[in-house]
Amino acid sequence: MDAPATPLATPVEATASSRRLTLVKRTGSGLLFIPFFVWLVGFAPAWAFSAFVVLVGGLAQWEFGRMFRRVGVEGFPRLGLLAGLLVTTSFAWPEAMPLVLTLTVAGLLTAGLSKGWGQEPRWVPVALTLLGVFYVNWLLGHALWLRALPGGIKWIFLLVLVTWGGESAAYLVGSLVGRHRLAPVVSPAKTVEGAFAQLLVSPLAALAGRWWFFPEFALADALSVGILLGVSGQAGDLAESFLKRSCHAKDTGALIPGHGGLLDRLDSLLFNTPALYYYARFLAA
């Protein structure tokens, strides 16, 4: 069992040494993961990328349920994991998606009956498990649709470039010069200065992505993508912080040095992946 969460330090209170240590850990994690990610997206078979997304979704969903179990809020961990894996996989076979979603909702509601025999019916396990499946696995499944679009490999690279570029800018600026807290109740470590840095760097990263991946893009398209992902990424980050705060948790786990759990690394991508997919599908010139 992980150690109990400790209160989050504000940017003002954080020491320079702890910031440097976290930055070193984050940099090291990134340097180890980037070559694998480039191979997975750019050179591996499409099924390998799909399998990786399904696996990541399952692990993140398990972290989600475990976070709530630590504070005594029980879901259906095994059923939730199975349903989550099926929901993400269904993005590879869209014709099966209605059946999978129907079975997920009906199956979890039926499982909820086991909590109601001879006592007050309890709907929390059903609601929590459904939340985990749709928050993690449904949103993340859009990565399979994004990868399947024409130029899908380039869309995936653009997604990660803009998302992680904006996140890195927010972290660095917020840690070094951040003084005004953005959402002190939900996430005391996030600052207004960091948020502005992310909103500035995300369009710049999108312009770099246009030059690298989509030279046929209009400048307006690149700037629109950058602004869209800069805003939706912060919404995703704050949404996960809201869930963690309700569980009095600092991180969802300790799998990735410098970041915490896998779900901590995916928080912005969970919102940005559907956002970019629907932009690319319906709005991109």
Phi and psi restraints in degrees (value plus and minus 20) as a CYANA .aco file:
   2 ASP   PHI     -87.1   -47.1
   2 ASP   PSI     134.3   174.3
   3 ALA   PHI     -85.4   -45.4
   3 ALA   PSI     130.7   170.7
   4 PRO   PHI     -77.4   -37.4
   4 PRO   PSI     125.7   165.7
   5 ALA   PHI     -86.0   -46.0
   5 ALA   PSI     123.4   163.4
   6 THR   PHI    -124.9   -84.9
   6 THR   PSI     135.9   175.9
   7 PRO   PHI     -79.2   -39.2
   7 PRO   PSI     123.0   163.0
   8 LEU   PHI     -91.0   -51.0
   8 LEU   PSI     116.6   156.6
   9 ALA   PHI    -103.3   -63.3
   9 ALA   PSI     122.4   162.4
  10 THR   PHI     -97.7   -57.7
  10 THR   PSI     142.4   182.4
  11 PRO   PHI     -77.5   -37.5
  11 PRO   PSI     -52.2   -12.2
  12 VAL   PHI     -89.6   -49.6
  12 VAL   PSI     -57.8   -17.8
  13 GLU   PHI    -102.4   -62.4
  13 GLU   PSI     -44.1    -4.1
  14 ALA   PHI     -83.8   -43.8
  14 ALA   PSI     118.0   158.0
  15 THR   PHI    -101.7   -61.7
  15 THR   PSI     136.3   176.3
  16 ALA   PHI     -83.3   -43.3
  16 ALA   PSI     -56.7   -16.7
  17 SER   PHI     -86.8   -46.8
  17 SER   PSI     -60.2   -20.2
  18 SER   PHI     -87.5   -47.5
  18 SER   PSI     -56.4   -16.4
  19 ARG   PHI     -84.1   -44.1
  19 ARG   PSI     -63.0   -23.0
  20 ARG   PHI     -83.9   -43.9
  20 ARG   PSI     -61.1   -21.1
  21 LEU   PHI     -83.6   -43.6
  21 LEU   PSI     -63.4   -23.4
  22 THR   PHI     -84.4   -44.4
  22 THR   PSI     -61.1   -21.1
  23 LEU   PHI     -83.4   -43.4
  23 LEU   PSI     -61.0   -21.0
  24 VAL   PHI     -82.6   -42.6
  24 VAL   PSI     -63.1   -23.1
  25 LYS   PHI     -84.0   -44.0
  25 LYS   PSI     -63.2   -23.2
  26 ARG   PHI     -83.6   -43.6
  26 ARG   PSI     -62.8   -22.8
  27 THR   PHI     -83.4   -43.4
  27 THR   PSI     -63.7   -23.7
  28 GLY   PHI     -82.3   -42.3
  28 GLY   PSI     -62.7   -22.7
  29 SER   PHI     -81.7   -41.7
  29 SER   PSI     -62.0   -22.0
  30 GLY   PHI     -85.3   -45.3
  30 GLY   PSI     -62.7   -22.7
  31 LEU   PHI     -84.1   -44.1
  31 LEU   PSI     -52.1   -12.1
  32 LEU   PHI     -95.2   -55.2
  32 LEU   PSI     -55.2   -15.2
  33 PHE   PHI    -105.9   -65.9
  33 PHE   PSI     -52.8   -12.8
  34 ILE   PHI     -77.7   -37.7
  34 ILE   PSI     -67.3   -27.3
  35 PRO   PHI     -80.1   -40.1
  35 PRO   PSI     -60.7   -20.7
  36 PHE   PHI     -83.6   -43.6
  36 PHE   PSI     -62.4   -22.4
  37 PHE   PHI     -84.7   -44.7
  37 PHE   PSI     -62.7   -22.7
  38 VAL   PHI     -81.3   -41.3
  38 VAL   PSI     -63.1   -23.1
  39 TRP   PHI     -84.1   -44.1
  39 TRP   PSI     -64.6   -24.6
  40 LEU   PHI     -81.7   -41.7
  40 LEU   PSI     -64.2   -24.2
  41 VAL   PHI    -101.1   -61.1
  41 VAL   PSI     -63.9   -23.9
  42 GLY   PHI    -110.7   -70.7
  42 GLY   PSI     -42.9    -2.9
  43 PHE   PHI    -149.2  -109.2
  43 PHE   PSI     -46.0    -6.0
  44 ALA   PHI     -95.2   -55.2
  44 ALA   PSI     138.9   178.9
  45 PRO   PHI     -80.5   -40.5
  45 PRO   PSI     134.2   174.2
  46 ALA   PHI     -79.0   -39.0
  46 ALA   PSI     -55.1   -15.1
  47 TRP   PHI     -84.9   -44.9
  47 TRP   PSI     -50.2   -10.2
  48 ALA   PHI     -87.6   -47.6
  48 ALA   PSI     -60.9   -20.9
  49 PHE   PHI     -83.2   -43.2
  49 PHE   PSI     -63.9   -23.9
  50 SER   PHI     -81.7   -41.7
  50 SER   PSI     -63.7   -23.7
  51 ALA   PHI     -82.7   -42.7
  51 ALA   PSI     -59.3   -19.3
  52 PHE   PHI     -83.5   -43.5
  52 PHE   PSI     -64.0   -24.0
  53 VAL   PHI     -82.6   -42.6
  53 VAL   PSI     -62.2   -22.2
  54 VAL   PHI     -82.7   -42.7
  54 VAL   PSI     -63.9   -23.9
  55 LEU   PHI     -83.6   -43.6
  55 LEU   PSI     -66.3   -26.3
  56 VAL   PHI     -81.2   -41.2
  56 VAL   PSI     -61.8   -21.8
  57 GLY   PHI     -81.6   -41.6
  57 GLY   PSI     -60.3   -20.3
  58 GLY   PHI     -84.2   -44.2
  58 GLY   PSI     -64.8   -24.8
  59 LEU   PHI     -84.5   -44.5
  59 LEU   PSI     -61.8   -21.8
  60 ALA   PHI     -86.8   -46.8
  60 ALA   PSI     -57.5   -17.5
  61 GLN   PHI     -86.4   -46.4
  61 GLN   PSI     -56.8   -16.8
  62 TRP   PHI     -84.5   -44.5
  62 TRP   PSI     -61.2   -21.2
  63 GLU   PHI     -80.5   -40.5
  63 GLU   PSI     -61.1   -21.1
  64 PHE   PHI     -77.9   -37.9
  64 PHE   PSI     -71.5   -31.5
  65 GLY   PHI     -85.3   -45.3
  65 GLY   PSI     -59.0   -19.0
  66 ARG   PHI     -84.4   -44.4
  66 ARG   PSI     -56.4   -16.4
  67 MET   PHI     -78.4   -38.4
  67 MET   PSI     -62.0   -22.0
  68 PHE   PHI     -96.8   -56.8
  68 PHE   PSI     -53.5   -13.5
  69 ARG   PHI     -82.2   -42.2
  69 ARG   PSI     -51.6   -11.6
  70 ARG   PHI     -84.3   -44.3
  70 ARG   PSI     -43.5    -3.5
  71 VAL   PHI    -127.8   -87.8
  71 VAL   PSI      -1.6    38.4
  72 GLY   PHI      64.0   104.0
  72 GLY   PSI      -7.3    32.7
  73 VAL   PHI    -122.0   -82.0
  73 VAL   PSI      88.2   128.2
  74 GLU   PHI    -115.7   -75.7
  74 GLU   PSI     118.5   158.5
  75 GLY   PHI    -133.1   -93.1
  75 GLY   PSI    -167.9  -127.9
  76 PHE   PHI    -138.6   -98.6
  76 PHE   PSI      65.7   105.7
  77 PRO   PHI     -80.3   -40.3
  77 PRO   PSI     -64.4   -24.4
  78 ARG   PHI     -91.8   -51.8
  78 ARG   PSI     -63.9   -23.9
  79 LEU   PHI     -84.3   -44.3
  79 LEU   PSI     -59.5   -19.5
  80 GLY   PHI     -83.6   -43.6
  80 GLY   PSI     -61.0   -21.0
  81 LEU   PHI     -84.5   -44.5
  81 LEU   PSI     -65.5   -25.5
  82 LEU   PHI     -82.4   -42.4
  82 LEU   PSI     -67.3   -27.3
  83 ALA   PHI     -82.1   -42.1
  83 ALA   PSI     -61.0   -21.0
  84 GLY   PHI     -82.9   -42.9
  84 GLY   PSI     -63.4   -23.4
  85 LEU   PHI     -81.8   -41.8
  85 LEU   PSI     -61.2   -21.2
  86 LEU   PHI     -88.4   -48.4
  86 LEU   PSI     -59.5   -19.5
  87 VAL   PHI     -84.1   -44.1
  87 VAL   PSI     -66.5   -26.5
  88 THR   PHI     -83.8   -43.8
  88 THR   PSI     -63.1   -23.1
  89 THR   PHI     -81.4   -41.4
  89 THR   PSI     -52.7   -12.7
  90 SER   PHI     -83.7   -43.7
  90 SER   PSI     -38.7     1.3
  91 PHE   PHI     -86.1   -46.1
  91 PHE   PSI     -42.4    -2.4
  92 ALA   PHI     -99.8   -59.8
  92 ALA   PSI     -38.7     1.3
  93 TRP   PHI    -152.5  -112.5
  93 TRP   PSI      57.5    97.5
  94 PRO   PHI     -74.9   -34.9
  94 PRO   PSI     -48.2    -8.2
  95 GLU   PHI     -87.4   -47.4
  95 GLU   PSI     -41.9    -1.9
  96 ALA   PHI    -110.2   -70.2
  96 ALA   PSI     -30.0    10.0
  97 MET   PHI     -80.3   -40.3
  97 MET   PSI     -65.0   -25.0
  98 PRO   PHI     -78.1   -38.1
  98 PRO   PSI     -59.3   -19.3
  99 LEU   PHI     -85.0   -45.0
  99 LEU   PSI     -64.1   -24.1
 100 VAL   PHI     -83.3   -43.3
 100 VAL   PSI     -64.5   -24.5
 101 LEU   PHI     -85.4   -45.4
 101 LEU   PSI     -59.7   -19.7
 102 THR   PHI     -83.4   -43.4
 102 THR   PSI     -65.7   -25.7
 103 LEU   PHI     -85.4   -45.4
 103 LEU   PSI     -55.6   -15.6
 104 THR   PHI     -83.4   -43.4
 104 THR   PSI     -70.4   -30.4
 105 VAL   PHI     -87.4   -47.4
 105 VAL   PSI     -69.1   -29.1
 106 ALA   PHI     -84.8   -44.8
 106 ALA   PSI     -60.6   -20.6
 107 GLY   PHI     -85.0   -45.0
 107 GLY   PSI     -62.4   -22.4
 108 LEU   PHI     -90.5   -50.5
 108 LEU   PSI     -57.0   -17.0
 109 LEU   PHI     -84.9   -44.9
 109 LEU   PSI     -58.7   -18.7
 110 THR   PHI     -85.9   -45.9
 110 THR   PSI     -61.2   -21.2
 111 ALA   PHI     -81.4   -41.4
 111 ALA   PSI     -50.5   -10.5
 112 GLY   PHI     -83.2   -43.2
 112 GLY   PSI     -41.2    -1.2
 113 LEU   PHI     -82.4   -42.4
 113 LEU   PSI     -48.3    -8.3
 114 SER   PHI     -87.1   -47.1
 114 SER   PSI     -37.8     2.2
 115 LYS   PHI    -112.4   -72.4
 115 LYS   PSI     -20.5    19.5
 116 GLY   PHI    -136.9   -96.9
 116 GLY   PSI     -18.6    21.4
 117 TRP   PHI     -94.4   -54.4
 117 TRP   PSI     100.6   140.6
 118 GLY   PHI      52.2    92.2
 118 GLY   PSI      -6.2    33.8
 119 GLN   PHI    -172.5  -132.5
 119 GLN   PSI     157.2   197.2
 120 GLU   PHI     -82.1   -42.1
 120 GLU   PSI     108.3   148.3
 121 PRO   PHI     -77.5   -37.5
 121 PRO   PSI     120.5   160.5
 122 ARG   PHI    -139.4   -99.4
 122 ARG   PSI      96.4   136.4
 123 TRP   PHI    -117.8   -77.8
 123 TRP   PSI     -30.7     9.3
 124 VAL   PHI     -80.4   -40.4
 124 VAL   PSI     -65.0   -25.0
 125 PRO   PHI     -79.0   -39.0
 125 PRO   PSI     -58.3   -18.3
 126 VAL   PHI     -86.6   -46.6
 126 VAL   PSI     -68.2   -28.2
 127 ALA   PHI     -83.2   -43.2
 127 ALA   PSI     -62.6   -22.6
 128 LEU   PHI     -85.3   -45.3
 128 LEU   PSI     -62.5   -22.5
 129 THR   PHI     -86.6   -46.6
 129 THR   PSI     -62.0   -22.0
 130 LEU   PHI     -82.7   -42.7
 130 LEU   PSI     -60.6   -20.6
 131 LEU   PHI     -79.4   -39.4
 131 LEU   PSI     -65.3   -25.3
 132 GLY   PHI     -82.1   -42.1
 132 GLY   PSI     -63.1   -23.1
 133 VAL   PHI     -83.6   -43.6
 133 VAL   PSI     -65.7   -25.7
 134 PHE   PHI    -100.7   -60.7
 134 PHE   PSI     -54.7   -14.7
 135 TYR   PHI     -87.5   -47.5
 135 TYR   PSI     -65.9   -25.9
 136 VAL   PHI    -110.1   -70.1
 136 VAL   PSI     -81.3   -41.3
 137 ASN   PHI     -96.1   -56.1
 137 ASN   PSI     -58.9   -18.9
 138 TRP   PHI     -87.0   -47.0
 138 TRP   PSI     -68.5   -28.5
 139 LEU   PHI     -84.3   -44.3
 139 LEU   PSI     -63.9   -23.9
 140 LEU   PHI     -87.7   -47.7
 140 LEU   PSI     -49.3    -9.3
 141 GLY   PHI     -79.1   -39.1
 141 GLY   PSI     -42.8    -2.8
 142 HIS   PHI     -82.3   -42.3
 142 HIS   PSI     -36.7     3.3
 143 ALA   PHI     -83.2   -43.2
 143 ALA   PSI     -53.1   -13.1
 144 LEU   PHI     -88.2   -48.2
 144 LEU   PSI     -59.6   -19.6
 145 TRP   PHI     -88.3   -48.3
 145 TRP   PSI     -59.4   -19.4
 146 LEU   PHI     -83.5   -43.5
 146 LEU   PSI     -62.3   -22.3
 147 ARG   PHI     -85.2   -45.2
 147 ARG   PSI     -48.0    -8.0
 148 ALA   PHI    -103.8   -63.8
 148 ALA   PSI     -29.7    10.3
 149 LEU   PHI     -88.3   -48.3
 149 LEU   PSI     137.7   177.7
 150 PRO   PHI     -75.6   -35.6
 150 PRO   PSI     109.6   149.6
 151 GLY   PHI      52.4    92.4
 151 GLY   PSI       4.2    44.2
 152 GLY   PHI     -79.9   -39.9
 152 GLY   PSI     -55.3   -15.3
 153 ILE   PHI     -80.7   -40.7
 153 ILE   PSI     -62.7   -22.7
 154 LYS   PHI     -88.5   -48.5
 154 LYS   PSI     -55.3   -15.3
 155 TRP   PHI     -83.3   -43.3
 155 TRP   PSI     -60.3   -20.3
 156 ILE   PHI     -84.4   -44.4
 156 ILE   PSI     -64.4   -24.4
 157 PHE   PHI     -82.8   -42.8
 157 PHE   PSI     -60.9   -20.9
 158 LEU   PHI     -83.5   -43.5
 158 LEU   PSI     -62.2   -22.2
 159 LEU   PHI     -75.5   -35.5
 159 LEU   PSI     -69.3   -29.3
 160 VAL   PHI     -91.6   -51.6
 160 VAL   PSI     -59.3   -19.3
 161 LEU   PHI     -79.6   -39.6
 161 LEU   PSI     -69.3   -29.3
 162 VAL   PHI     -90.4   -50.4
 162 VAL   PSI     -63.1   -23.1
 163 THR   PHI     -84.8   -44.8
 163 THR   PSI     -73.1   -33.1
 164 TRP   PHI     -94.6   -54.6
 164 TRP   PSI     -48.9    -8.9
 165 GLY   PHI     -83.7   -43.7
 165 GLY   PSI     -65.5   -25.5
 166 GLY   PHI     -85.2   -45.2
 166 GLY   PSI     -62.3   -22.3
 167 GLU   PHI     -82.2   -42.2
 167 GLU   PSI     -62.5   -22.5
 168 SER   PHI     -83.4   -43.4
 168 SER   PSI     -61.2   -21.2
 169 ALA   PHI     -83.5   -43.5
 169 ALA   PSI     -62.3   -22.3
 170 ALA   PHI     -82.6   -42.6
 170 ALA   PSI     -61.4   -21.4
 171 TYR   PHI     -87.3   -47.3
 171 TYR   PSI     -66.8   -26.8
 172 LEU   PHI     -85.3   -45.3
 172 LEU   PSI     -69.3   -29.3
 173 VAL   PHI     -87.1   -47.1
 173 VAL   PSI     -62.9   -22.9
 174 GLY   PHI     -82.0   -42.0
 174 GLY   PSI     -58.5   -18.5
 175 SER   PHI     -92.1   -52.1
 175 SER   PSI     -57.9   -17.9
 176 LEU   PHI    -106.5   -66.5
 176 LEU   PSI     -61.5   -21.5
 177 VAL   PHI    -148.4  -108.4
 177 VAL   PSI     -18.6    21.4
 178 GLY   PHI     -84.8   -44.8
 178 GLY   PSI     110.3   150.3
 179 ARG   PHI    -150.8  -110.8
 179 ARG   PSI     -43.2    -3.2
 180 HIS   PHI    -130.3   -90.3
 180 HIS   PSI      97.4   137.4
 181 ARG   PHI     -92.2   -52.2
 181 ARG   PSI     116.6   156.6
 182 LEU   PHI     -99.0   -59.0
 182 LEU   PSI     -67.0   -27.0
 183 ALA   PHI    -163.7  -123.7
 183 ALA   PSI      56.7    96.7
 184 PRO   PHI     -79.8   -39.8
 184 PRO   PSI     -50.8   -10.8
 185 VAL   PHI     -96.9   -56.9
 185 VAL   PSI     -62.0   -22.0
 186 VAL   PHI    -101.6   -61.6
 186 VAL   PSI     -64.6   -24.6
 187 SER   PHI    -168.1  -128.1
 187 SER   PSI      68.9   108.9
 188 PRO   PHI     -81.1   -41.1
 188 PRO   PSI     -41.6    -1.6
 189 ALA   PHI    -102.7   -62.7
 189 ALA   PSI     -35.2     4.8
 190 LYS   PHI    -106.2   -66.2
 190 LYS   PSI     119.7   159.7
 191 THR   PHI    -142.6  -102.6
 191 THR   PSI     139.3   179.3
 192 VAL   PHI     -82.7   -42.7
 192 VAL   PSI     -60.3   -20.3
 193 GLU   PHI     -81.9   -41.9
 193 GLU   PSI     -62.2   -22.2
 194 GLY   PHI     -84.0   -44.0
 194 GLY   PSI     -59.5   -19.5
 195 ALA   PHI     -83.3   -43.3
 195 ALA   PSI     -63.0   -23.0
 196 PHE   PHI     -84.4   -44.4
 196 PHE   PSI     -58.0   -18.0
 197 ALA   PHI     -82.3   -42.3
 197 ALA   PSI     -61.2   -21.2
 198 GLN   PHI     -85.3   -45.3
 198 GLN   PSI     -61.2   -21.2
 199 LEU   PHI     -87.0   -47.0
 199 LEU   PSI     -46.0    -6.0
 200 LEU   PHI    -102.6   -62.6
 200 LEU   PSI     -64.6   -24.6
 201 VAL   PHI     -96.8   -56.8
 201 VAL   PSI     -51.8   -11.8
 202 SER   PHI     -78.3   -38.3
 202 SER   PSI     -68.0   -28.0
 203 PRO   PHI     -83.8   -43.8
 203 PRO   PSI     -56.2   -16.2
 204 LEU   PHI     -83.5   -43.5
 204 LEU   PSI     -60.8   -20.8
 205 ALA   PHI     -85.1   -45.1
 205 ALA   PSI     -56.8   -16.8
 206 ALA   PHI     -85.8   -45.8
 206 ALA   PSI     -57.4   -17.4
 207 LEU   PHI     -84.7   -44.7
 207 LEU   PSI     -59.7   -19.7
 208 ALA   PHI     -84.0   -44.0
 208 ALA   PSI     -60.1   -20.1
 209 GLY   PHI     -84.9   -44.9
 209 GLY   PSI     -55.0   -15.0
 210 ARG   PHI     -82.0   -42.0
 210 ARG   PSI     -66.1   -26.1
 211 TRP   PHI     -82.7   -42.7
 211 TRP   PSI     -56.3   -16.3
 212 TRP   PHI    -106.1   -66.1
 212 TRP   PSI     -65.6   -25.6
 213 PHE   PHI    -128.3   -88.3
 213 PHE   PSI     -54.7   -14.7
 214 PHE   PHI    -151.0  -111.0
 214 PHE   PSI      46.8    86.8
 215 PRO   PHI     -82.9   -42.9
 215 PRO   PSI     -39.2     0.8
 216 GLU   PHI     -98.5   -58.5
 216 GLU   PSI     -30.3     9.7
 217 PHE   PHI     -86.1   -46.1
 217 PHE   PSI     122.7   162.7
 218 ALA   PHI     -93.8   -53.8
 218 ALA   PSI     133.6   173.6
 219 LEU   PHI     -77.2   -37.2
 219 LEU   PSI     -57.3   -17.3
 220 ALA   PHI     -82.4   -42.4
 220 ALA   PSI     -57.6   -17.6
 221 ASP   PHI     -83.6   -43.6
 221 ASP   PSI     -67.2   -27.2
 222 ALA   PHI     -82.8   -42.8
 222 ALA   PSI     -64.9   -24.9
 223 LEU   PHI     -85.1   -45.1
 223 LEU   PSI     -57.9   -17.9
 224 SER   PHI     -83.8   -43.8
 224 SER   PSI     -62.9   -22.9
 225 VAL   PHI     -81.9   -41.9
 225 VAL   PSI     -64.5   -24.5
 226 GLY   PHI     -81.9   -41.9
 226 GLY   PSI     -64.4   -24.4
 227 ILE   PHI     -86.5   -46.5
 227 ILE   PSI     -63.9   -23.9
 228 LEU   PHI     -78.0   -38.0
 228 LEU   PSI     -68.8   -28.8
 229 LEU   PHI     -94.0   -54.0
 229 LEU   PSI     -49.6    -9.6
 230 GLY   PHI     -84.8   -44.8
 230 GLY   PSI     -57.3   -17.3
 231 VAL   PHI     -99.3   -59.3
 231 VAL   PSI     -70.3   -30.3
 232 SER   PHI     -87.6   -47.6
 232 SER   PSI     -52.1   -12.1
 233 GLY   PHI     -83.8   -43.8
 233 GLY   PSI     -61.3   -21.3
 234 GLN   PHI     -87.7   -47.7
 234 GLN   PSI     -55.2   -15.2
 235 ALA   PHI     -83.0   -43.0
 235 ALA   PSI     -61.8   -21.8
 236 GLY   PHI     -84.4   -44.4
 236 GLY   PSI     -60.0   -20.0
 237 ASP   PHI     -81.9   -41.9
 237 ASP   PSI     -66.6   -26.6
 238 LEU   PHI     -89.2   -49.2
 238 LEU   PSI     -53.6   -13.6
 239 ALA   PHI     -82.9   -42.9
 239 ALA   PSI     -63.1   -23.1
 240 GLU   PHI     -87.5   -47.5
 240 GLU   PSI     -58.0   -18.0
 241 SER   PHI     -81.4   -41.4
 241 SER   PSI     -58.8   -18.8
 242 PHE   PHI     -79.3   -39.3
 242 PHE   PSI     -64.0   -24.0
 243 LEU   PHI     -87.2   -47.2
 243 LEU   PSI     -63.2   -23.2
 244 LYS   PHI     -83.9   -43.9
 244 LYS   PSI     -60.1   -20.1
 245 ARG   PHI     -83.7   -43.7
 245 ARG   PSI     -54.8   -14.8
 246 SER   PHI     -87.6   -47.6
 246 SER   PSI     -39.6     0.4
 247 CYS   PHI    -124.5   -84.5
 247 CYS   PSI     -14.7    25.3
 248 HIS   PHI      36.3    76.3
 248 HIS   PSI      19.3    59.3
 249 ALA   PHI    -132.1   -92.1
 249 ALA   PSI     120.2   160.2
 250 LYS   PHI    -103.0   -63.0
 250 LYS   PSI     -63.1   -23.1
 251 ASP   PHI    -154.1  -114.1
 251 ASP   PSI     141.2   181.2
 252 THR   PHI    -104.9   -64.9
 252 THR   PSI     -29.4    10.6
 253 GLY   PHI     158.5   198.5
 253 GLY   PSI    -183.5  -143.5
 254 ALA   PHI    -157.3  -117.3
 254 ALA   PSI       9.4    49.4
 255 LEU   PHI     -90.1   -50.1
 255 LEU   PSI     -57.0   -17.0
 256 ILE   PHI    -133.9   -93.9
 256 ILE   PSI      92.6   132.6
 257 PRO   PHI     -76.2   -36.2
 257 PRO   PSI     112.4   152.4
 258 GLY   PHI      68.1   108.1
 258 GLY   PSI     -33.8     6.2
 259 HIS   PHI    -140.4  -100.4
 259 HIS   PSI     -53.8   -13.8
 260 GLY   PHI      88.6   128.6
 260 GLY   PSI    -148.8  -108.8
 261 GLY   PHI    -107.6   -67.6
 261 GLY   PSI     154.1   194.1
 262 LEU   PHI     -83.0   -43.0
 262 LEU   PSI     -59.2   -19.2
 263 LEU   PHI     -84.3   -44.3
 263 LEU   PSI     -51.5   -11.5
 264 ASP   PHI     -83.7   -43.7
 264 ASP   PSI     -51.7   -11.7
 265 ARG   PHI    -101.5   -61.5
 265 ARG   PSI     -40.7    -0.7
 266 LEU   PHI    -116.1   -76.1
 266 LEU   PSI     -28.1    11.9
 267 ASP   PHI     -72.8   -32.8
 267 ASP   PSI     -68.9   -28.9
 268 SER   PHI     -90.5   -50.5
 268 SER   PSI     -57.7   -17.7
 269 LEU   PHI     -85.2   -45.2
 269 LEU   PSI     -49.3    -9.3
 270 LEU   PHI     -82.7   -42.7
 270 LEU   PSI     -51.9   -11.9
 271 PHE   PHI    -110.9   -70.9
 271 PHE   PSI     -56.1   -16.1
 272 ASN   PHI     -93.5   -53.5
 272 ASN   PSI     -51.8   -11.8
 273 THR   PHI     -83.8   -43.8
 273 THR   PSI     -71.3   -31.3
 274 PRO   PHI     -82.5   -42.5
 274 PRO   PSI     -58.1   -18.1
 275 ALA   PHI     -79.6   -39.6
 275 ALA   PSI     -65.8   -25.8
 276 LEU   PHI     -91.4   -51.4
 276 LEU   PSI     -56.9   -16.9
 277 TYR   PHI     -79.5   -39.5
 277 TYR   PSI     -69.6   -29.6
 278 TYR   PHI     -89.3   -49.3
 278 TYR   PSI     -51.5   -11.5
 279 TYR   PHI     -85.3   -45.3
 279 TYR   PSI     -68.9   -28.9
 280 ALA   PHI     -84.6   -44.6
 280 ALA   PSI     -54.6   -14.6
 281 ARG   PHI     -95.6   -55.6
 281 ARG   PSI     -57.2   -17.2
 282 PHE   PHI    -139.2   -99.2
 282 PHE   PSI     -42.3    -2.3
 283 LEU   PHI    -136.3   -96.3
 283 LEU   PSI     -45.2    -5.2
 284 ALA   PHI     -83.8   -43.8
 284 ALA   PSI     117.4   157.4
